[in-house]
Amino acid sequence: MSQPKGYVDPEYLRAMRNLLNHIKQRSYGLMQIQPGHKVLDLGCGPGTDTIPLAPMVGVNGQVIGADYDEAMIAAAVLSAEQADVNTWVMHQCVDARSLPFETDYFDSCRSERLFQHLLNPAPALSEMTRVTKPGGWVVVADTDWGSLSTDSDEIDIERRLARFLAESSLHNGYSGRKLYRLFKQQNLTDISFEVFPVATPCYSLARQATQAERIEQQALKAGVVTAKELQRWQASLEQADSEGVYFGSVNLMMFAGRKN
């Protein structure tokens, strides 16, 4: 199976779990989960969120993790078995644009950092809304890669690389800022939104989180930067790291809305 722009593997998603845990926990709270609820995690990856959701719904509830990628689903199934929650936590391959679930089936649905990979996320949100019960909550968190910022005197190179990441290495790199419009178009009510800055002074973590090695090489191949500029850019960041002054950040947007 060919992979989309910006594809990351299960190991990457697990590595990001601790960095984004506070955002994940907030999304669970916005879903207003009760014991016995049925919940959907769309774009579930290797079960990073379905396993923590399991005790919230309990053995009388149901958690379904859905993802298009077979390798992710296989990893998620294994995680559920290892956590001994596989009797009420299931995972399956799906097309986010056409979910194989009944209308009004779930008490709440969530998605996190999926829409940035979709050329057109509107059908996915429409499907999330369709399968949610009236009065249930739809919660989506996604990144606005246009907000990516790295402290550097090489401002021109920094901006070019940030824009390349948002516009060329992902299908929908500005997905976070589009969520309000998408939620309104679905006629969801009681819409709320929060902005979460994700910042770090750790250079190695920032490079891992932004897939910097891959992005830089793609930008070099595309002619966005020259080899000399890329060398200068990397040297400046390595110097900042050695002096203990590296700093980078990006914003995630989280929206919640209730189905009529």
Residue pairs with C-beta under 8 A, 6 or more apart in sequence:
1 69
1 70
4 117
4 171
5 117
5 168
5 169
5 170
5 171
6 116
6 117
6 169
6 170
6 171
6 211
7 117
8 211
9 71
10 45
10 46
10 71
10 72
10 75
12 208
12 211
13 45
13 46
13 48
14 46
14 48
15 208
16 209
17 24
17 48
19 198
19 200
19 205
19 209
20 112
20 198
20 252
22 196
23 112
23 141
23 196
23 198
23 252
23 254
24 48
24 49
24 52
24 112
26 194
26 196
26 254
27 49
27 110
27 112
27 139
27 141
27 254
28 49
28 52
28 53
28 56
28 110
30 137
30 139
30 192
30 254
30 256
31 39
31 108
31 109
31 110
31 137
31 139
31 256
32 108
32 137
33 39
33 53
33 56
33 57
33 107
33 108
34 57
34 107
35 56
35 57
35 58
35 60
35 61
36 57
36 58
36 60
36 61
37 56
37 57
37 61
37 62
37 107
37 108
38 57
38 61
38 62
38 63
38 64
38 105
38 106
38 107
39 53
39 56
39 57
39 61
39 62
39 63
39 64
39 106
39 107
39 108
39 109
39 110
40 64
40 65
40 66
40 101
40 106
40 108
40 109
40 110
40 128
40 131
40 132
41 49
41 50
41 53
41 63
41 64
41 65
41 66
41 109
41 110
41 111
41 112
42 66
42 67
42 94
42 96
42 99
42 109
42 110
42 111
42 114
42 124
42 128
43 66
43 67
43 96
43 111
43 112
43 113
43 114
43 117
44 50
44 65
44 66
44 67
44 72
44 73
44 76
44 91
45 67
45 69
45 72
45 75
45 76
46 72
46 75
46 76
46 79
47 65
47 75
47 76
47 77
47 79
47 80
47 89
47 91
49 65
49 110
49 112
50 63
50 64
50 65
50 76
50 79
50 80
50 89
50 91
51 79
51 80
51 83
51 85
51 89
53 63
53 89
54 63
54 80
54 83
54 85
54 88
54 89
55 85
57 63
57 88
58 88
59 87
59 88
60 88
61 88
62 88
62 89
62 90
63 85
63 88
63 89
63 90
64 89
64 90
64 91
64 92
64 101
64 106
65 73
65 76
65 89
65 90
65 91
65 92
66 91
66 92
66 93
66 94
66 96
66 99
67 73
67 76
67 91
67 93
67 94
68 93
68 94
68 95
68 96
69 93
70 93
73 91
73 92
73 93
76 91
77 86
77 91
80 86
80 89
80 90
80 91
83 89
92 100
94 100
96 114
96 118
96 123
96 124
96 127
97 123
97 124
97 127
98 123
98 127
99 127
99 128
99 130
99 131
101 131
102 131
103 130
103 131
104 131
104 132
104 133
104 134
105 131
105 132
105 133
106 131
106 132
106 133
106 136
107 132
107 133
107 136
108 132
108 136
108 137
108 138
108 139
109 128
109 131
109 132
109 136
109 137
109 138
109 139
110 138
110 139
110 140
110 141
111 124
111 128
111 139
111 140
111 141
111 142
112 140
112 141
112 142
113 141
113 142
113 143
113 252
114 121
114 124
114 142
115 121
115 124
115 125
115 140
115 142
115 172
115 175
115 178
115 179
116 142
116 143
116 145
116 170
116 171
116 172
116 173
116 175
116 176
117 170
117 171
117 172
118 124
118 171
118 172
118 175
119 171
119 172
121 172
121 175
121 178
121 182
122 182
122 185
125 138
125 140
125 182
125 183
125 186
126 186
128 138
128 140
129 138
129 186
129 188
129 259
132 138
132 259
133 259
134 259
134 260
135 258
135 259
136 258
136 259
137 256
137 257
137 258
137 259
138 183
138 186
138 188
138 256
138 257
138 258
138 259
139 254
139 255
139 256
140 179
140 183
140 254
140 255
141 196
141 252
141 253
141 254
141 255
142 175
142 176
142 179
142 252
142 253
143 173
143 175
143 176
143 250
143 251
143 252
143 253
144 174
144 175
144 176
144 177
144 250
144 251
144 252
144 253
145 162
145 165
145 166
145 170
145 173
145 174
145 176
145 250
146 162
146 163
146 166
146 173
146 174
146 177
147 176
147 249
147 250
147 251
148 162
148 165
148 166
148 210
148 248
148 249
148 250
149 158
149 162
149 248
149 249
149 250
150 158
150 162
150 206
150 237
150 247
150 248
151 240
151 245
151 246
151 247
151 248
152 158
152 233
152 236
152 237
152 240
153 236
154 232
154 233
154 236
157 225
157 229
157 230
157 232
157 233
158 233
160 219
160 224
160 225
161 215
161 216
161 219
161 224
161 225
161 233
164 215
164 218
164 219
164 222
164 224
165 173
165 210
165 215
166 173
166 174
167 173
168 218
168 219
168 222
168 224
169 211
169 214
169 215
169 218
172 178
176 251
176 252
176 253
177 253
179 193
179 253
179 255
180 191
180 193
180 255
183 191
183 255
183 257
184 191
186 257
187 260
188 257
188 258
188 259
188 260
189 257
189 258
189 259
189 260
190 256
190 257
190 258
191 255
191 256
191 257
192 255
192 256
192 257
193 253
193 254
193 255
193 256
194 253
194 254
195 251
195 252
195 253
195 254
196 251
196 252
196 253
196 254
197 249
197 250
197 251
198 209
198 249
198 250
198 251
198 252
199 247
199 248
199 249
199 250
200 206
200 209
200 247
200 248
200 249
201 244
201 245
201 246
201 247
202 246
203 237
203 238
203 240
203 241
203 246
203 248
204 241
206 212
206 246
206 248
207 213
210 248
210 250
216 225
216 230
216 233
216 234
219 225
219 230
220 226
220 227
220 230
225 233
237 246
240 246
